Structures are given as structure tokens and as C-alpha cells.
Amino acid sequence: MRKLAIAAATTLALLGTAAQAKTTVIYAGRVITDAGKAAQGPSTVTITDDRIAAITAGRSEAPAGAEIVDLGDKTLLPGLIDLHVHLTGDPGGDFRSEAVEPAEWGVVVGAKNAGVTLRAGFTTVREAGSAQYSAFSLRRGTADGFITGPRIIAAGPALSIVGGHGDVTGFREDVHDVLDQGYTCTGAIECAEKVRKASRAGADIIKITATGGVLSQQGRGLEGHFSKAELDSIASTAHSLGLKVMAHAHGARGIEDAAAAGIDTIDHGTFADDAALRVMKAKGTYLVPTLMAFEGIRERLGKGIYTPTVEAKVRMTLADVGKAVTRARALGVPVAFGTDAGVFEHGRNGGEFALLVKYGLTPAEALASATTVAARALSMENEIGRIAPGMSADLIAVDGDPLTDVTVLEDVDWVMVRGRIAD
């Protein structure tokens, strides 16, 4: 008798759980389930809680109690993925702010930018470098629904060489000592230790600055920073922990060394030549071009925003922006979407699509770079990047057809992330 009572109670509990499941039915005039496939005509997409349950042709009858979203003749497609953002920063800030603004302020700025980014259609982002815990706090806040924003894959502080891009530079040495977050490393053993430290702190991915950078006060060019032994140590240690590595990299030889070590994505890749790209191709390394970053930089050049050190590096770089995308496509290197938002205003991320097309991608390839290709770069292709049963309910709607005109992705009308409709 007691067993029957327990079984009945269990059954009632399960029925109660099922009864509480939320169903959302979406009607759209056109649906792109996969960037590599033609758009479907009028369709119904059914969402159960945070998962896509079904996609059917035409206008299916909604079950009782379902929330109905009628998008009219709009195009429904997977939520977009940006593999390189800095949510905790805004463009044009003085580098000396590092010495006066608390890390907590980054969470306030990040909460603002997370909402802006989501409303621009980006339902997943890779946070590419922040103070120790700010991006991790944002990650939890958006996951739990406390903050309006995308799914966040967070790196935390970047690993760098002493005095290199990513390290605190431009101050007196005693100030450097106070501001140092402890993620510089010298030698293979210390670099392995810092990867483990980042993992312990909660990083989803390891970010390194493999070469000099354009916007830092480090003025010794844009070539390689880490030794080959250090790069090998970083990659092998991260991979042993189940973490991928993303590398800020501009100079060709620095890119080549990073790819040879097994670094998973090369971000920026500005001066990547055929030799570097062939190594990337052989290793399966993705290029994340961040072309919009240079649009933001170009807009601020000569206005007293950047120091002379930075301006000199900017002028050295601009003529080569975009060439790596053309070369990468010709050689079969996968191009994944990333913008470096924070160097320009958050919310303008969609401008990257037109730039990718300008430098050789087709509209369908550009859309794939921000959906299926980016999802594979994250090893999340069974979770995001497509509209299919069982996938996360990350969806956006636009007017027009992004498979023929990518500029429609600059004006997103409706967004759902993890089954939640953005306000």
C-alpha cells in the first residue's frame, strides 16, 4: 500500500511538472533553420520552456494555454553569435581609467551592454577579456534571468607576457604592481600555471594576447609575444582541462606560431599571410576577423582620443584590414563571426556582416559565420546556431532575407534567448 502511495505521489509530481511547462508558438512568414539551406515558407515553430520542440510548415493550431507570437511576414532565423566582445567596456575611454575605476563598475557597464547586444540579435557572445570576476558575474546574471542579455562564454583576464598587450602598461612600475591581475607569465611552466589559475577562477575559455595589440600602450610592434614553448604549454594545458584557447593576434609570424601550437581561434588576424593561413587550415584553426573594431577605430582617429603610441599603430594597420578574410576564404580556413564590440559602440555588431561580404564572403557564408560556424568554434553546434528540435530556443526575426541581403541583420525586430522573449 505504501509503495502504491509513493508511486501515485511521484506520478502526480511528474504531471504537475509537465503542467507547468511553458509552450510558445511562433508564426513566421519565412524561416531559415540553417544558414546553409534555403529559407522555408510560412512556418510554425513550437517552443517548450527553453527548447525548440517542432518546426512545421504552414500555420499549425496552437495548443490551449500557449503563448502565441505572430511575426507576420518576417524572417525567423537562429540567434546570432559574436565570438569577440568586451561587454564591460565602452569605446574611447582613457587607458588611465584602469587606475581609478573599480572592477565592480565593469559589471554596471556590462549589464547595460548585455541588454543592448541582445536586442541587436546576438543571443550568444564570447566575452574576450575583462576584470577577474566581472564577466563571470554577468554570465550568471544573464543565465539566471536577472540581467537582460545573451548567453556569455567568459574568458576573464587575458594571459599575456610581461609588458605586452594585455598586461598593464603606460604607468610607473609601482602602479603596475598594484593594478596587475596576475595573469602575465614567462616560460612554459608559469604559463601552464596561469591557465590553471584561469580555469580555477571560472573561465569558460582561455584568452591570450599572442602578439602586440593596436590599442595598448605597448609600442613595440604587432608581432609575436609568447615563445613557441609557451604557446605549446598554454594550448596543451588548456585542452587537458577541456578548455579552448582564443588568441588576440595581428602579426603573421605570431599567428603562425599560435596556430602551430594548436590555439583554437585567431582573433583579428590582420596580417595573416598565406603561410600562416596554411598552418591554420592544417590545424583546424578558425579566423575571427573583428572588422568592425577597425571601423570604430577609424571613426576616432585624429580626434585626440588615442595616444600617439596607439595612433601610430592604427595607421600602420588600417590598409591591411580585411585582406586576411579574402585569403582565408580562398584557402578554406573557416571564418567565424566576431566584432570586438567595446572598441566601437555595443549594438552595432551587425555591421560586421556587410564587411565580411565586402571582403569576399557570400551573404549565406556571412550568416553561417555567426551561426553554424561560430557554434562549431565553440563546440556548441548541438546547442545553438540552428533551428531544430532539441536546440536552445535562441531566435531572432528581421524584415527581408539575410541570405541575399545581410544588411537586414543590422535591424533586428524580435529576439528570444533561452526561450525568453527580450523586451
Residue pairs with C-beta under 8 A, 6 or more apart in sequence:
21 48
21 49
22 48
22 49
22 67
22 419
23 46
23 47
23 48
23 53
23 62
23 63
23 65
23 66
23 67
24 46
24 47
24 66
24 67
24 68
24 69
24 393
24 416
24 419
24 421
25 44
25 45
25 46
25 47
25 60
25 62
25 63
25 66
25 67
25 68
25 69
26 44
26 45
26 46
26 47
26 69
26 71
26 76
26 395
27 42
27 43
27 44
27 59
27 68
27 69
27 70
27 71
27 72
28 42
28 43
28 45
28 71
28 72
28 74
28 75
28 76
28 397
29 41
29 42
29 71
29 72
29 73
29 74
29 75
30 39
30 40
30 41
30 42
30 43
30 73
30 74
30 75
30 76
30 401
31 39
31 40
31 43
31 45
31 55
31 75
31 76
31 77
31 387
32 39
32 40
32 75
32 76
32 77
32 78
32 367
32 387
32 402
32 403
33 40
33 55
33 78
33 386
33 387
33 388
34 78
34 371
34 372
34 386
34 387
34 388
35 77
35 78
35 364
35 365
35 367
35 368
35 371
35 372
35 403
36 364
36 368
36 372
38 403
39 75
39 401
39 403
40 55
40 57
41 57
42 57
42 58
42 59
43 55
43 56
43 57
43 58
43 76
44 54
44 55
44 56
44 57
44 58
44 59
44 60
45 52
45 54
45 55
45 76
45 387
45 395
46 52
46 53
46 54
46 55
46 56
46 60
46 66
47 53
47 393
47 416
47 419
49 393
49 419
50 392
50 393
50 418
50 419
50 420
51 389
51 390
51 391
51 392
51 393
51 419
52 387
52 388
52 389
52 390
52 391
52 392
52 393
53 389
54 389
55 387
55 388
55 389
62 68
69 414
69 421
71 397
71 413
71 414
74 397
74 398
74 399
74 413
74 414
75 397
75 398
75 399
75 400
75 401
75 402
75 408
76 387
76 395
76 396
76 397
77 367
77 371
77 387
77 395
77 396
77 397
77 398
77 402
78 371
78 384
78 385
78 386
78 387
78 394
78 395
78 396
79 121
79 122
79 123
79 124
79 150
79 384
79 394
79 395
79 396
79 415
79 416
79 417
80 121
80 122
80 123
80 124
80 337
80 349
80 350
80 370
80 371
80 396
80 409
81 122
81 123
81 124
81 125
81 126
81 337
81 370
81 371
81 374
81 375
81 378
81 384
81 385
82 117
82 122
82 124
82 125
82 126
82 337
82 338
82 339
82 341
82 349
82 352
82 370
82 374
83 125
83 126
83 128
83 246
83 265
83 267
83 288
83 336
83 337
83 338
83 374
83 377
83 378
84 126
84 128
84 246
84 267
84 288
84 290
84 338
84 339
84 340
84 341
85 117
85 122
85 125
85 126
85 127
85 128
85 338
85 339
85 340
85 341
85 342
85 346
85 349
86 127
86 128
86 129
86 130
86 340
86 341
86 342
86 343
87 109
87 110
87 113
87 114
87 117
87 125
87 127
87 130
87 135
87 138
87 149
87 152
87 341
87 342
87 346
88 106
88 107
88 109
88 110
88 113
88 127
88 130
88 131
88 134
88 135
88 138
88 342
89 106
89 109
89 130
89 342
90 109
90 113
90 342
90 345
90 346
91 296
91 300
91 342
91 343
91 344
91 345
92 300
92 305
95 170
95 216
95 217
95 307
96 170
96 171
98 168
98 179
99 171
99 175
99 179
103 131
103 132
103 133
103 134
104 134
106 130
106 131
106 134
107 134
107 137
107 138
110 130
110 134
110 135
110 137
110 138
111 138
111 141
111 147
111 149
113 341
113 342
113 346
114 138
114 141
114 142
114 147
114 148
114 149
114 150
114 152
115 147
115 148
115 149
116 346
116 347
117 125
117 149
117 150
117 341
117 346
117 347
117 349
118 148
118 149
118 150
118 415
118 417
118 422
119 347
119 412
119 415
119 422
120 346
120 347
120 348
120 349
120 350
120 412
121 349
121 350
121 396
121 398
121 409
121 412
121 415
122 150
122 349
123 150
123 151
123 384
123 394
123 395
123 396
123 415
123 416
123 417
124 150
124 151
124 152
124 153
124 374
124 378
124 380
124 384
124 394
125 150
125 151
125 152
125 153
126 152
126 153
126 154
126 155
126 205
126 246
126 338
126 378
127 135
127 138
127 139
127 152
127 153
127 154
127 155
128 155
128 158
128 207
128 246
128 248
128 267
128 338
128 340
129 155
129 156
129 157
129 158
129 166
129 207
130 154
130 155
130 156
130 157
131 157
131 181
132 156
132 157
132 181
132 201
133 156
133 201
133 202
135 152
135 154
135 155
135 156
136 154
136 156
136 201
136 202
138 147
138 149
138 152
138 154
139 152
139 153
139 154
139 204
140 146
141 147
141 149
142 148
142 149
142 150
142 151
142 152
143 151
143 152
143 418
145 420
148 422
148 423
150 417
151 384
151 392
151 394
151 417
151 418
153 204
153 205
153 378
154 202
154 203
154 204
154 205
155 198
155 203
155 204
155 205
155 206
155 207
155 246
156 198
156 201
156 202
156 203
156 207
157 181
157 182
157 183
157 198
157 207
158 166
158 183
158 207
158 208
158 209
158 248
159 166
159 183
159 184
159 185
159 191
159 194
159 195
159 198
159 206
159 207
159 208
159 209
159 234
160 166
160 167
160 183
160 184
160 208
160 209
160 225
161 167
161 184
161 185
161 186
161 209
161 225
161 226
162 184
162 186
163 169
163 218
164 184
164 209
164 212
164 216
164 218
164 225
165 209
165 211
165 212
165 213
165 216
165 218
165 225
165 248
166 183
166 208
166 209
166 213
166 216
166 248
167 176
167 180
167 184
167 218
168 175
168 176
168 179
168 180
168 181
169 176
169 216
169 217
169 218
170 216
170 217
170 307
171 179
182 194
182 197
183 194
183 197
183 198
184 194
185 191
185 193
185 194
185 230
186 230
187 229
187 230
188 229
188 230
188 232
188 233
189 233
191 226
191 230
191 233
191 234
191 237
192 233
192 234
192 237
195 206
195 233
195 234
195 237
195 238
195 241
195 243
196 237
196 241
198 206
199 206
199 238
199 241
199 243
203 243
204 243
205 243
205 244
205 245
205 246
206 234
206 238
206 243
206 244
206 245
206 246
207 245
207 246
207 247
207 248
208 226
208 234
208 245
208 246
208 247
208 248
208 258
208 263
209 225
209 247
209 248
210 224
210 225
210 226
210 231
210 247
210 248
210 249
210 254
210 255
210 257
210 258
210 263
210 266
211 222
211 223
211 224
211 225
211 248
211 249
211 250
211 251
211 254
211 255
212 218
212 220
212 221
212 222
212 223
212 225
212 250
212 251
212 313
213 222
213 248
213 250
213 313
214 222
214 250
214 297
214 310
214 313
214 314
214 317
215 297
215 306
215 310
215 313
215 343
216 310
217 307
217 309
217 310
219 309
219 312
219 313
221 251
222 250
222 251
222 254
222 270
222 271
222 313
222 316
222 317
223 250
223 251
223 253
223 254
224 251
224 253
224 254
224 257
224 258
225 254
226 234
226 257
226 258
228 257
228 260
228 261
231 257
231 258
231 260
231 261
231 263
232 261
232 262
234 245
234 261
234 263
235 245
235 261
235 262
235 263
236 262
238 244
238 245
239 245
239 262
244 264
244 265
244 378
244 379
245 262
245 263
245 264
245 265
246 263
246 264
246 265
246 267
246 288
247 258
247 263
247 265
247 266
247 267
248 267
248 268
249 255
249 258
249 266
249 267
249 268
249 269
250 268
250 269
250 270
250 271
250 317
251 271
252 271
252 272
252 273
252 275
252 276
253 276
255 266
255 269
255 271
255 272
255 276
255 280
256 275
256 276
256 279
258 266
258 285
259 266
259 276
259 279
259 280
259 283
259 285
260 279
260 283
262 283
263 285
264 285
264 286
264 377
265 285
265 286
265 287
265 288
265 336
265 377
266 272
266 280
266 285
266 286
266 287
266 288
267 288
267 290
267 338
267 340
268 288
268 289
268 290
268 293
268 340
269 287
269 288
269 289
269 324
269 328
270 317
270 320
270 321
270 324
271 320
271 324
272 280
272 287
272 324
272 327
272 328
273 327
274 327
274 331
277 287
277 324
277 327
277 328
277 331
277 333
278 331
279 285
280 286
280 287
280 328
280 333
281 331
281 332
281 333
284 334
285 333
286 333
286 334
286 335
286 336
286 373
286 377
287 324
287 325
287 328
287 333
287 334
287 335
287 336
288 335
288 336
288 337
288 338
288 377
289 322
289 324
289 325
289 335
289 338
289 352
289 355
289 356
289 359
290 338
290 339
290 340
290 343
290 352
291 321
291 322
291 325
291 339
291 352
291 355
291 356
291 359
292 339
292 340
292 341
292 343
292 344
292 348
292 349
292 351
292 352
292 355
293 339
293 340
293 343
293 344
294 317
294 318
294 321
295 344
295 351
295 355
296 340
296 343
296 344
296 345
296 348
297 306
297 314
297 318
297 343
297 344
298 314
298 318
299 344
300 306
301 311
301 314
301 315
302 311
306 314
322 355
322 358
322 359
323 359
325 335
325 356
325 359
325 360
325 361
326 359
326 360
328 334
328 335
329 335
329 360
329 361
329 365
330 360
334 373
334 376
334 377
335 356
335 361
335 365
335 369
335 373
336 369
336 370
336 373
336 374
336 376
336 377
337 352
337 353
337 356
337 366
337 369
337 370
337 373
337 374
338 352
338 374
339 349
339 351
339 352
341 347
341 348
341 349
348 410
350 409
350 410
350 411
350 412
351 410
352 370
353 363
353 366
353 367
353 370
353 402
353 406
353 407
353 409
353 410
354 406
354 407
354 410
356 365
356 366
356 369
356 406
357 363
357 366
357 406
361 369
363 402
363 403
363 404
363 405
363 406
364 403
366 406
367 402
367 403
367 406
367 409
371 385
371 386
372 381
372 385
372 386
374 385
375 381
375 383
375 384
375 385
375 386
376 385
378 384
382 390
382 391
383 391
383 392
384 391
384 392
384 394
385 391
387 395
392 418
392 419
393 416
393 417
393 418
393 419
394 416
394 417
394 418
395 415
395 416
396 412
396 414
396 415
396 416
397 412
397 413
397 414
397 415
398 408
398 409
398 411
398 412
398 413
399 408
399 411
399 413
400 408
401 408
402 408
402 409
414 421
414 422
415 421
415 422
416 422
